[in-house]
Amino acid sequence: MAQVKAKYETVMVFSMKNGEESVNALVEKFNKLISDNGTIDNVDTWGQRVLAYPINDETVGYYVVVEFTSAPEFPAELDRIYKITDGVLRSLIVAKNA
């Protein structure tokens, strides 16, 4: 039986306090994690933006939006990794309708 796949979109907001290199390393880390567990359909890098409100005393974040296809179990694991990774200010994962 073929594995059921679903489409998702995740928005990641990274801290800029450790510089652009650390942001690029985190973007690469999460893109690799997603591609190892599914298929990346699109990556939209919004770049540095002023936050609507300060998060942890930071007023600027680096935004990346990734659309991907994976097994339904993966987003929970991705969310867990977001929560334990330094440098991730906010993240959101939503299921997309086909």
C-alpha positions in Angstrom: 0.0 0.0 0.0 1.4 3.4 -1.0 2.2 5.9 1.8 -0.4 8.7 2.0 1.2 12.1 1.3 -0.2 15.5 2.2 0.7 19.1 1.2 1.9 21.5 3.9 3.2 25.0 4.2 5.5 26.2 6.9 6.5 29.7 7.8 9.8 30.1 9.8 10.9 33.3 11.5 14.5 33.3 12.5 16.4 35.5 14.9 18.8 38.0 13.3 20.8 38.5 16.5 23.5 35.9 15.6 23.9 37.3 12.1 23.1 36.3 8.6 25.4 33.2 8.6 23.5 31.6 11.5 20.2 32.4 9.7 21.5 30.7 6.5 22.7 27.7 8.5 19.2 27.3 10.0 17.5 27.7 6.6 19.7 25.0 5.2 19.2 22.8 8.2 15.4 22.9 8.0 15.3 22.6 4.2 17.4 19.5 4.4 15.2 18.1 7.2 12.1 18.7 5.1 13.6 17.2 2.0 14.9 14.2 3.9 11.3 13.5 5.1 9.3 14.6 2.1 9.5 16.8 -1.0 10.0 20.5 -1.1 7.6 22.0 -3.6 8.6 25.7 -3.3 10.8 27.9 -1.1 9.9 31.6 -0.8 12.5 33.6 1.1 10.9 36.9 2.3 14.2 37.9 4.0 14.6 40.4 6.8 11.4 42.1 8.0 10.4 44.2 10.9 8.2 42.2 13.3 4.7 43.5 14.1 5.7 43.3 17.8 9.0 42.5 19.6 9.7 38.8 20.3 12.3 38.2 23.0 13.3 41.9 22.7 14.0 41.5 19.0 12.3 43.7 16.4 13.6 42.1 13.2 13.1 38.6 11.9 14.2 36.6 8.8 11.2 35.0 7.1 11.2 31.9 5.0 8.1 30.1 3.6 8.4 26.5 2.5 5.7 24.5 0.7 6.3 20.7 1.0 4.7 17.3 0.6 5.2 14.7 3.3 3.7 11.9 5.3 1.1 13.2 7.8 3.3 12.3 10.8 6.2 14.5 9.8 4.8 18.0 10.6 4.5 17.2 14.3 8.2 16.2 14.4 9.1 19.3 12.4 7.2 21.4 15.0 9.0 19.7 17.8 12.4 20.5 16.3 11.4 24.1 15.7 10.6 24.4 19.4 14.0 23.1 20.6 16.2 25.0 18.0 17.8 28.2 19.1 17.3 31.0 16.7 13.7 30.1 15.7 11.5 33.0 16.9 8.3 31.7 15.5 7.0 28.9 13.3 3.8 27.8 11.8 2.8 24.7 9.9 -0.5 24.5 8.0 -2.0 21.7 5.9 -3.0 22.8 2.4 -6.0 21.5 0.5 -5.2 19.6 -2.6 
